[in-house]
């Protein structure tokens, strides 16, 4: 299903906001992991590596594979909302058909996945 031309123009701006917000979140999570002194350096490295690998898949699916054309824009929008990258206020600029296409999306904000066996046993 294709998106309206008016929404397509607005979605380009929303995409930039969401991409910036996504990257800021990844960097904040990496910083939190890096500064966790209860973990060994090797464990922090592994966690940051895993974080970057997992989030890179999301960035490709959300921003590279979807949203580059009007026909894939709604899927990109759906993923941006699912990953909680746009506020309701930001989304309010879209048309009713576009908003209806994302009304049932469940927001799933990211959380750091701490490994159970990662606490240093000094």
N, C-alpha and C positions, 0 to 999 in steps of 0.2 A: 504494500500500500504506500502510495506517495504522499508527501506532505504538501500543504498549500505553499505557494510561492511566498506569501507574506510571512508564514511561519519559518520557511527555509532561511530567509534573511535574518530573522530574530534568533533562530537556532544557531547560526554561525557565531553570534555574540555569546550566547549561552554556553556554547561548546568551549569557547576560550576561558570563560569563568570556571567552568567545571574542570577543565584540564589543569588550570592553575591551582585550583583547590585540591585536586587529586594529588598533584606533585607536592604541594605544601604538606599534605597529610603524610605522604610517604617519607618525606624528609624529616618531619617531626617524629614519626615512629622510629626511623633509623637513629635519630639522635637519642631518643628515649632508651633504645636498646643499647647503643654505644656507651651511654653514661651509667648503665646499670652495673655498679661495682660488685654486686653479689654474684655476678656471672664471670666466668673466665673469659679471657680475650678470645680464645678459640670459639667458645660458645656464642659470644656476641657476634663474631664474624659469621658463623654459621647461620645465626638468626637473621642477620642483615642480608646475607646472601639469599636465604629463603624468601625473605620479605621482597627483595628486589625481583627475584625470579617470578614469584606469584603475582606481584602487582604489575610486572611487565606484561604478563598475559592479559590482565584486565585492561591495561592501557591500549593494547593492540585491539582487543575485542570491542572496547567502548569507543575509542577515538579513531582508530585506523581502519578497521573492517566495517564499521557502521558509522554513518553520519557523513561520509564523504560524497554521497549522492542523495538526491531527494528521495529515491526509492528505499534507501537504507536509513534515512534520517530518524524515522520513528523508533527503530530498534536502538539506535544510538541514544536517543532521548530516554527511552525506557531504561537502558542500562545506567545512564547518568543519574536518573532518579533513584533507581534501585541502590546504587552505591552512595546515595545521599549527598550528591555533589551540587545540587541546585536547591535553593529554598523555594517555598511556595510563592513568595513574593516575586522572585526572579521568573518563575514559570508563568506568572499571571499575565505576562505579555503575549502569550500564545493564544491562538483561537480556541474556541470551544471544542471543535473536532480533535485538535491536538491534545488538549487537556483530557478529553474523554478517553483517548487512547492510552493514557498513563494513569488513569484514576485508580486502577486496581493494583498498581505497583506497590510492593511492600519495601519500604526503605530498610536497608541493611548496612548501617555504617560500619566501617572497618574497626577492628580492635586488634591489638597486637596479640599474636598467638605465642604465648610463653611456653617453652618446653618444660615438661615436668622434671626432667632429669638434668636441668641446667644450673641449678644452684650449686655454687662452689662448696666443697666439703673440706675446708681448711682446718 
